[in-house]
Amino acid sequence: MAPVAAVVYFYPEKILCVDSGPIKADVLVVLGGGLHERPERAAELFQQHAAPRLIITGAGDDEINRQILISDGVPPGDIEVEGDSTTTRENAEFTLKLLRAENVHSVILVTTWYHSRRALKTFEHFAPDLKFYSRPSYFAFAREDWPRRGNGKRMWLEFLKLPGYWLRYGVNPF
């Protein structure tokens, strides 16, 4: 157990961060939350032609994220909004209704690096019939940035939420 605790403490990014690498998909899904680094990353991926359109998910951040995407060069017609979800589970459940209605088969999830494992595993859990990829934002990825950007607290909360989602919703984090 001590080696696992050491990895969690010294290398949390090895557990929390999942990046599928360069990939193309039917749609990019931008999860709400973070410090608005997520839509910036999504715009970058859109400009690289990773997907032809985007869905923004998350109440409260949806309009701000939409404006960031537009200001970063994403045409408004290529952006769809799911603005009712307030948790990662709801992000998945509410967005999946849109994805299935639009016959989407592959999705790139865009979130913060420390949230990427739980987000990916949650979407996979609720839609095993679809293919999901993770292309997170690496905002404040360097350890020296954690205290200044507040990532330390958010990151450690992820270590609580991973088993919490496993126990509550059956979302296996591994």
N, C-alpha and C positions, 0 to 999 in steps of 0.2 A: 504494500500500500504506500510506503514511503516514496518509491520511485514515481508513482503516479502523482502524488502530491507535489513532488519536486517539478515534474513536467508542467503541471497545472500552474504552479507559482512562477517558474522561470520562463516557460514557453507556452503561455496560454493560446497564442496564435496558432500553434500546431494542432490544437484541438478545436478551437472555435472557428477558424477561417477555412472555408472551402471555396476554391476557385477552379472552375472547370476548364479554364484556359480559353484561347480563341475558339469561338464556336458561332454558328449561325442558327437561328430559330425563327419560328413564326411570329413571335412577339416578345417584347421586353416587358416585364412587370416590375414596376418601381414601388417598393414598399415604403409606407410613411414612417416617419420617425427620423432619428439622427439629427444632424445639424445642417440639413439641406445639401449634404454632399452626395446623396443618393441620386437626385435628378441630374446633377452635374456629370456623374459617372454614366448614367443612362444616356445622356445627350452625346457623350463621347462614344459610347458603343453604337448608338444610332448612326452617328457620322461615319463610323467604320463599317456600316452596313451589316451589323450583327443581326438585326431584325428590321422589318419594314414599318413597324408601328409599336406603340407603347400603351400600356395600361398603368395608370397611377392608382394605387390602392391605399386607403387610409383616411379616415375622417380628420379634419383639421389641417392636415398638411397638403391636401389634394390641390387646392387652388394655388398655394404658394409654389408647390412642385411643378404644376402646370406652367406657371409664369416663368420659372427658372428654365424649364425645357424650351419654351418658346424663345426666351432671350438667348439661349445657347444654340439656336438655329433649327429646332425641331418644328416642322410645320404643324399648326394647330389641328389640322385635319387628321394627323397621324397619331393623335393623343386621345385616349379614352379614359374616363374617370370612374372609378368605383369609390365613392366617398362616404360609405357607411361603416366600414370596418374600424375597430379600435384596438384589436389585438392581432398577433401573428396568425392565430387560428382563424379569426374572422377574415383576415387578408386572404387566406387560402380559400376558405369556404365561399366567400362572396365573389372573389375573382374567378373561381372555378366555374361558376354559373355562366359568366360571360365567355370564358374560354370554350366551354362545351357548346354553347349556343352558336359560337362562331367557328366551330369545327377546327379548333387549334390543336396541334399535335405536339409542338415543342415550344418551351418557354425558357427564357433567360431571366432569372431573378436577380434584381439589383437591390442590394441593401448594404449596410455597413459590414466590414470584415468580421467583427466580433459577433454579429447576428446571423451570419451566412449559414452556419451549420443548422441552427434551429429552423430558420426560414426554409431552407432546402428540404430538410427532413419533414417538416410540417406539410408542405405542398405535396411531396411524394406520398406521404401517409394518406392524405385525403383524395389523391388522384393518381393511384398507381398505374392507370391506363395512359397517362401523359408522360412525356419526357421533360424533365426539368434540369436546368444547368444553373450554376451560380457564378456570377461575375461581380464580386463585391467592390465597393469603394475602399480604398486603402487610406482614407483620411485618418490622420493621427495614428498610423500603424506603428511608427517608431516608439519604442518604450519611453523615451524621454519626453514625448508629446502627451502621454497618457494623463499626467496630473494637470497639465495646462489646459487640455481639451476636455477633461472630465471623463475620459474613456475608462479610467481605472474602475470607477463605480459601476458604469454600464457593463463593462466586461465581466466583472465579478458577479453581477446579477445574472448574466447569461449562464454562469455555472450553476446557479440555483434554478433557472428556468428550464434548462435542458432536462434534468430529472423530473422537474415539475410537469413538463409537457408529456413525459413518458408515463408518469403515474396517472395523470388526469385524463389525457386524450389517447394514450397508447402510441405516441410518437417516439419511436426508437431513435435515439440520437447517433447511433453507430451504423 
